[in-house]
Amino acid sequence: MTEEPEYTEAGVPSFDYVRDRIENRIATAAGAGELPAEAAETASLDEQMAERARVAKDKLAEIRRSLHPEQPPA
């Protein structure tokens, strides 16, 4: 089976070529709409992880102070 060319000799695009281009544009547009939503979720997760790390560091410093009250904080 021979593959159908994208354009005819007269320069007219084939139906399959036009359909593929439209489907690609739809997929690109849908993906572009999903990316900002996912980026917002990722930013929120990054903020949560940073907050947990800060709280953990503060708690560790508190525990160290309670074990060695005579030493100044580092």
C-alpha positions, -999 to +999 in steps of 0.1 A: +000+000+000+014+034-009+011+063+014-012+091+003+007+124-002-001+154+021-008+176-009-021+170-044-002+181-074-025+212-075-014+221-039-046+211-022-041+193+012-055+158+017-084+152+040-062+131+063-036+158+065-062+184+074-078+161+100-044+154+116-036+191+118-069+199+134-066+170+159-031+182+169-043+217+174-071+205+196-047+184+217-023+213+220-051+236+232-064+211+257-029+205+271-022+243+273-054+246+294-044+218+318-008+230+324-017+262+344-040+241+367-013+215+373+013+243+379-009+258+405-012+224+423+025+219+421+032+253+436+008+246+464+025+213+471+059+230+471+046+256+496+033+229+518+066+210+517+085+242+525+062+249+555+066+213+568+103+216+566+103+249+584+080+235+612+103+205+615+134+226+618+117+248+644+106+217+664+141+202+663+156+235+675+130+235+704+139+200+714+176+208+713+170+239+735+151+218+760+179+192+762+207+218+766+192+250+781+226+264+790+239+265+754+230+295+732+209+288+701+230+282+669 
